[in-house]
Amino acid sequence: MEYYGDLCDKVASMKVMCGKNFISITVIEDFFKYYNVSVESLHLANKSCRAHKEVISAVPHYIVRTSKDQYAACGGKPLEKNITHIAYSLTLMSDPNVHENIIRDPTVKIDYTCVYPYMRAVSLPFPIHPFSSETVVRVDELDAKVEMALFKDHTFTDAFSSAPSIHLRDKVYVQVSVTEPKDFFLLNVNECWASQSPKHNETTGLTHPLLLNGCVNDETVIFETGTMSEMFGNGKSSTVRYSFSMFRFVAEPSVVYLHCKVHICAPDEDEPCRPKCKSITKREATREGPTQGLLSYGPIKIDKTETSTQKSKLVLMLMLPVGAVWVLGLFLLILITFAQAGARRVSSISTTDG
């Protein structure tokens, strides 16, 4: 809200909409009339992005709506971002009202900003680079968006918003899900592997398979099955969750990139979408087709600092020799005590006999 008028007794109703695919600002017409600003003179930093008039609930307003494709071209300011949020900023301004060679009316300039949570922004087609992976898979006449992200624990509630750093043998929690349209298609994660390269088809560097034909190919991989009301098994819903134990490759660089091939099934294809994993060595391959997609995530860094568990093990190892010395000393003390008691008893018997 802004106040205007000779006595600042009027309220300028302003509303900023932060949509998934657009940002808009709506301002009541009376505010601009007070400053003799016409709708034809209102625009963003780029004058080709102009305002228009629209009547809302019988009240005239001036509106500017900016789509993701227009953000930079219309003069959107450089993105401001940290590890949690991203801010988009635009400026609505008016041309000066010139009378002959003088200007008496002030120009209007309104800065407005939309701030998006970092992980929410992955579903926004604005020019950003969130720390997750997203791909679009064509299913018949519909585009489906699939996202892969890593989470900090088994609850899958707190995703990493920057390059994760994980200790060796700690669990890595992976979620692959169809984000648009939500809860419609079934998702099958057909193949996942780790590599030293961010490029899935890179032939140099080491690789390690995690999933093959939708089945476990690493002994530490565990699928999150969920509940009857919320299933996360492979091919059972639009979300697949699994975990594996963190590792590193024997050669440098000491980073890991994760790549997954996914397959999207229609709701009536639930049976064919579920992989048949009879054993870790015998699997039935899932069919490939135009509904295949590929996601890559990384880098995943190796945290080489000691965990509390590792420190406790070290302390225990240091304490064991000390404990052994104490036990040995106590044992010797008991032996000496028994020996001295026996010697006094023998001496007492000898004195009595004498």
ROGU-386090 format. One line per 2 residues: number of its first residue (from 1); their letters; for each residue z, x, y of C-alpha. Coordinates in steps of 0.05 Angstrom, whole numbers. Layout:
BEGIN
NUM	A	Z:X:Y ~ ...
This chain:
BEGIN
1	ME	0:0:0 ~ -15:22:71
3	YY	7:-10:137 ~ -39:-20:197
5	GD	-43:-63:259 ~ -19:-55:330
7	LC	53:-61:307 ~ 41:-36:236
9	DK	54:-107:215 ~ -5:-114:167
11	VA	-8:-90:96 ~ -73:-59:69
13	SM	-78:-78:-3 ~ -107:-19:-41
15	KV	-116:-13:-115 ~ -139:47:-156
17	MC	-163:35:-227 ~ -161:93:-276
19	GK	-206:68:-331 ~ -229:103:-394
21	NF	-300:112:-368 ~ -292:103:-294
23	IS	-248:110:-232 ~ -250:57:-177
25	IT	-215:40:-112 ~ -211:-30:-82
27	VI	-188:-41:-10 ~ -181:-107:28
29	ED	-237:-118:79 ~ -189:-134:137
31	FF	-163:-63:136 ~ -232:-35:152
33	KY	-248:-90:202 ~ -187:-69:243
35	YN	-218:1:250 ~ -288:-27:261
37	VS	-313:3:197 ~ -369:-32:161
39	VE	-382:-29:87 ~ -449:5:101
41	SL	-413:65:131 ~ -365:75:72
43	HL	-381:128:19 ~ -352:185:-22
45	AN	-362:259:-7 ~ -433:251:-29
47	KS	-462:197:18 ~ -507:170:-37
49	CR	-444:142:-72 ~ -430:83:-27
51	AH	-382:24:-26 ~ -400:-49:-36
53	KE	-368:-115:-18 ~ -338:-160:-71
55	VI	-297:-224:-65 ~ -235:-225:-109
57	SA	-193:-289:-112 ~ -228:-314:-49
59	VP	-209:-250:-11 ~ -264:-200:9
61	HY	-254:-128:-13 ~ -293:-63:-8
63	IV	-301:-26:-74 ~ -326:41:-99
65	RT	-333:51:-174 ~ -347:120:-201
67	SK	-369:131:-273 ~ -359:196:-311
69	DQ	-432:215:-301 ~ -424:208:-226
71	YA	-357:242:-217 ~ -382:312:-200
73	AC	-445:288:-166 ~ -406:241:-120
75	GG	-362:297:-96 ~ -305:294:-144
77	KP	-256:351:-131 ~ -245:406:-183
79	LE	-200:382:-239 ~ -127:399:-233
81	KN	-95:406:-302 ~ -36:435:-338
83	IT	-14:431:-411 ~ 6:358:-403
85	HI	-38:323:-351 ~ -107:324:-319
87	AY	-119:298:-248 ~ -185:271:-220
89	SL	-189:265:-144 ~ -240:231:-98
91	TL	-243:215:-24 ~ -269:151:7
93	MS	-291:162:79 ~ -329:127:135
95	DP	-383:151:181 ~ -363:158:254
97	NV	-378:97:296 ~ -422:126:351
99	HE	-434:90:417 ~ -487:127:456
101	NI	-456:196:458 ~ -383:180:448
103	IR	-338:160:389 ~ -278:115:404
105	DP	-259:87:336 ~ -224:133:286
107	TV	-258:149:220 ~ -224:127:156
109	KI	-209:176:101 ~ -173:154:37
111	DY	-156:205:-17 ~ -142:176:-86
113	TC	-125:208:-153 ~ -123:188:-226
115	VY	-76:227:-271 ~ -87:223:-346
117	PY	-42:249:-401 ~ -76:309:-433
119	MR	-81:280:-503 ~ -104:213:-478
121	AV	-160:248:-441 ~ -195:267:-506
123	SL	-222:196:-510 ~ -248:200:-438
125	PF	-320:222:-431 ~ -303:258:-366
127	PI	-322:332:-362 ~ -257:360:-393
129	HP	-240:405:-450 ~ -178:379:-486
131	FS	-147:418:-544 ~ -173:375:-600
133	SE	-241:364:-633 ~ -284:302:-625
135	TV	-352:283:-652 ~ -396:221:-652
137	VR	-423:194:-717 ~ -479:142:-718
139	VD	-465:85:-766 ~ -524:36:-768
141	EL	-529:15:-695 ~ -459:35:-675
143	DA	-431:101:-650 ~ -363:119:-679
145	KV	-319:173:-647 ~ -279:216:-694
147	EM	-223:262:-671 ~ -184:318:-704
149	AL	-117:342:-677 ~ -57:383:-701
151	FK	14:357:-696 ~ 81:392:-692
153	DH	117:358:-750 ~ 111:306:-805
155	TF	120:247:-758 ~ 51:258:-727
157	TD	77:236:-659 ~ 73:300:-618
159	AF	4:334:-618 ~ -8:405:-594
161	SS	-38:404:-524 ~ -56:478:-525
163	AP	-73:530:-578 ~ -18:523:-630
165	SI	22:583:-653 ~ 50:574:-723
167	HL	93:618:-768 ~ 67:639:-836
169	RD	86:589:-891 ~ 104:535:-840
171	KV	70:468:-849 ~ 7:453:-810
173	YV	-1:378:-798 ~ -73:354:-790
175	QV	-97:285:-769 ~ -169:263:-770
177	SV	-182:192:-745 ~ -236:145:-720
179	TE	-215:131:-648 ~ -272:84:-629
181	PK	-279:31:-654 ~ -207:34:-675
183	DF	-184:8:-743 ~ -253:-15:-765
185	FL	-287:39:-807 ~ -258:77:-867
187	LN	-255:152:-861 ~ -265:203:-915
189	VN	-252:277:-901 ~ -301:306:-949
191	EC	-291:381:-937 ~ -244:425:-896
193	WA	-242:500:-893 ~ -210:554:-849
195	SQ	-249:612:-820 ~ -242:669:-772
197	SP	-298:643:-729 ~ -301:582:-682
199	KH	-371:568:-709 ~ -372:529:-774
201	NE	-437:561:-797 ~ -418:633:-780
203	TT	-433:678:-840 ~ -390:737:-817
205	GL	-314:736:-825 ~ -269:708:-879
207	TH	-263:635:-900 ~ -214:596:-942
209	PL	-227:525:-971 ~ -174:472:-963
211	LL	-210:407:-984 ~ -273:401:-1027
213	NG	-308:335:-1042 ~ -248:299:-1011
215	CV	-199:332:-1059 ~ -146:386:-1055
217	ND	-173:456:-1061 ~ -111:493:-1038
219	ET	-46:486:-1077 ~ -6:475:-1013
221	VI	-48:416:-987 ~ -12:349:-988
223	FE	-42:283:-965 ~ 2:236:-924
225	TG	-4:170:-961 ~ 34:126:-912
227	TM	59:56:-928 ~ 26:-9:-951
229	SE	21:-31:-878 ~ -4:36:-853
231	MF	-44:79:-901 ~ -68:150:-886
233	GN	-96:171:-953 ~ -166:198:-957
235	GK	-216:141:-953 ~ -163:86:-948
237	SS	-164:73:-872 ~ -192:100:-807
239	TV	-140:156:-806 ~ -130:214:-854
241	RY	-69:258:-851 ~ -55:321:-892
243	SF	-15:385:-887 ~ -20:456:-913
245	SM	22:519:-910 ~ 2:568:-855
247	FR	-30:633:-876 ~ -69:690:-846
249	FV	-130:728:-869 ~ -123:799:-894
251	AE	-169:826:-840 ~ -169:819:-764
253	PS	-174:777:-721 ~ -108:744:-738
255	VV	-129:674:-718 ~ -153:613:-758
257	YL	-204:560:-741 ~ -206:495:-779
259	HC	-271:459:-796 ~ -278:390:-829
261	KV	-337:349:-852 ~ -323:275:-849
263	HI	-357:214:-878 ~ -352:144:-848
265	CA	-355:82:-892 ~ -363:9:-876
267	PD	-301:-35:-891 ~ -335:-63:-954
269	ED	-346:8:-981 ~ -272:21:-994
271	EP	-281:41:-1067 ~ -340:89:-1058
273	CR	-304:120:-998 ~ -243:142:-1038
275	PK	-253:209:-1073 ~ -238:212:-1147
277	CK	-195:274:-1156 ~ -181:281:-1231
279	SI	-157:353:-1225 ~ -160:412:-1179
281	TK	-220:439:-1217 ~ -259:376:-1235
283	RE	-282:330:-1178 ~ -335:280:-1165
285	AT	-376:295:-1103 ~ -381:243:-1048
287	RE	-450:223:-1024 ~ -478:254:-961
289	GP	-520:218:-910 ~ -529:202:-836
291	TQ	-457:181:-830 ~ -433:253:-838
293	GL	-399:288:-780 ~ -369:356:-768
295	LS	-307:376:-728 ~ -280:445:-711
297	YG	-211:461:-684 ~ -179:525:-660
299	PI	-157:577:-651 ~ -93:569:-690
301	KI	-52:631:-675 ~ -4:666:-722
303	DK	67:669:-694 ~ 95:736:-715
305	TE	164:727:-686 ~ 221:718:-735
307	TS	243:647:-751 ~ 317:629:-758
309	TQ	307:624:-833 ~ 277:694:-836
311	KS	335:720:-793 ~ 387:688:-838
313	KL	353:719:-899 ~ 356:787:-865
315	VL	430:779:-849 ~ 443:759:-921
317	ML	407:820:-946 ~ 449:864:-900
319	ML	513:830:-922 ~ 500:836:-996
321	PV	512:912:-1001 ~ 576:905:-960
323	GA	599:848:-1005 ~ 584:890:-1067
325	VW	628:947:-1040 ~ 685:898:-1028
327	VL	679:869:-1098 ~ 677:938:-1129
329	GL	737:960:-1088 ~ 777:898:-1107
331	FL	760:910:-1180 ~ 784:982:-1177
333	LI	847:961:-1141 ~ 863:911:-1197
335	LI	850:966:-1250 ~ 896:1015:-1213
337	TF	950:961:-1207 ~ 947:946:-1281
339	AQ	947:1020:-1298 ~ 1008:1033:-1255
341	AG	1044:972:-1285 ~ 1028:997:-1355
343	AR	1053:1067:-1339 ~ 1119:1040:-1312
345	RV	1128:997:-1375 ~ 1116:1057:-1421
347	SS	1165:1098:-1380 ~ 1217:1043:-1385
349	IS	1210:1038:-1461 ~ 1216:1114:-1468
351	TT	1280:1115:-1428 ~ 1310:1059:-1470
353	DG	1293:1093:-1535 ~ 1325:1157:-1511
